[in-house]
């Protein structure tokens, strides 16, 4: 199974929600995906606030579950999808 990194848009939303797990990947101040080792918390203010951690989708889902957030994706005819976040 190939691990997929979250999109820039999702990375920014995670940062707003204070995602703070160490990752290898991040989006730089030019919105380009970068990979570095060792893992760091790229959302730390030390990185000037313009960098976003880019976790894998599975790591982001796992982190959201620890917060009690359920993700629901609804498919509808008139739009590609609708996303709902429900706090349990």
ABEGO torsion letter per residue (X at the ends): XBBBBBBAAAAAAAAAAGBABBBABBBBAAGBBBBBOBBBBAABAAAGGABBBBBBAAAAAAAAAAAGBBBBBBBBAABABBBBBBBX
